[in-house]
């Protein structure tokens, strides 16, 4: 879901939702959408290494004040990543 019809289901918020499944060893970087955005990451199944922090099943973390997040699946994983504003205007 995103505030743009070009990136999935349209929502009327400045937020992006990604649900993903990765095989063990898969790695990617996630670039935040804007300087004032942050990421909430929830591991549904498996485990991820997120910028050097290991998250296991049902773990979550909030990430802010960065431009890029490095992620790698340390086992077969499913997770939800939500990119949202950190300040309400």
LINWOWO-V871874 format. One record per residue. N is the residue number from 1. RES is the residue in three letters. PHI is phi in degrees with one decimal (* if undefined). OMEGA is omega in whole degrees, -180 to 180 (* if undefined). Layout:
BEGIN
N,RES,PHI,OMEGA
N,RES,PHI,OMEGA
END
This chain:
BEGIN
1,UNK,*,-180
2,UNK,-161.5,177
3,UNK,-79.2,-180
4,UNK,-127.1,178
5,UNK,-65.4,-179
6,UNK,-77.5,-176
7,UNK,-121.2,176
8,UNK,100.7,-177
9,UNK,-77.9,-178
10,UNK,-74.3,170
11,UNK,-127.0,-178
12,UNK,-95.1,178
13,UNK,-143.5,176
14,UNK,-87.1,-175
15,UNK,-145.7,178
16,UNK,-126.4,179
17,UNK,-116.2,178
18,UNK,-127.2,173
19,UNK,-110.8,-173
20,UNK,-139.4,174
21,UNK,-124.0,-180
22,UNK,-125.3,172
23,UNK,-78.0,177
24,UNK,-55.3,179
25,UNK,91.3,179
26,UNK,-64.6,-180
27,UNK,-136.8,177
28,UNK,-151.6,171
29,UNK,-105.0,175
30,UNK,-116.7,178
31,UNK,-96.0,-180
32,UNK,-62.5,-173
33,UNK,-71.6,-179
34,UNK,-156.8,-176
35,UNK,-62.3,-178
36,UNK,-95.6,179
37,UNK,-91.8,173
38,UNK,-136.4,-178
39,UNK,-122.5,169
40,UNK,-111.6,-177
41,UNK,-122.3,-180
42,UNK,-124.9,179
43,UNK,-86.7,180
44,UNK,-81.7,-180
45,UNK,-146.5,175
46,UNK,84.5,180
47,UNK,-150.5,180
48,UNK,-129.6,168
49,UNK,-98.8,-178
50,UNK,-117.6,-178
51,UNK,48.5,177
52,UNK,88.0,178
53,UNK,-108.2,-179
54,UNK,-87.7,176
55,UNK,-114.0,179
56,UNK,-108.9,-179
57,UNK,-46.6,178
58,UNK,72.3,173
59,UNK,-83.6,178
60,UNK,-145.0,174
61,UNK,-153.3,175
62,UNK,-108.6,-178
63,UNK,-130.4,179
64,UNK,-145.0,179
65,UNK,62.1,175
66,UNK,-136.2,177
67,UNK,-99.1,-170
68,UNK,-140.9,177
69,UNK,-120.3,178
70,UNK,-94.5,-178
71,UNK,-132.3,176
72,UNK,-145.1,177
73,UNK,-77.9,178
74,UNK,-92.2,169
75,UNK,-154.9,176
76,UNK,-57.1,-169
77,UNK,-137.7,168
78,UNK,-127.6,-179
79,UNK,-151.6,176
80,UNK,-117.8,177
81,UNK,-118.3,-179
82,UNK,-124.2,180
83,UNK,-102.7,-173
84,UNK,-136.1,176
85,UNK,-65.6,179
86,UNK,-95.5,179
87,UNK,-128.0,175
88,UNK,-88.0,-178
89,UNK,-111.6,*
END
